[in-house]
């Protein structure tokens, strides 16, 4: 298992946690942009935060 904390010159750096992978994000962004679906309908379909989707777009 990789370490969760890396040290460089005595400084600690936390690795970022990826909650949603790239394919997940692209699927829902394209649903809004290409299929003309509303953000609310996309968020309701998969139950995640609408502010995340707005940030990705």
Long-range contacts (C-beta under 8 A, 24 or more apart in sequence): 20-48, 20-52, 25-56, 28-53, 28-56, 29-53, 29-56, 29-57, 32-57, 33-57
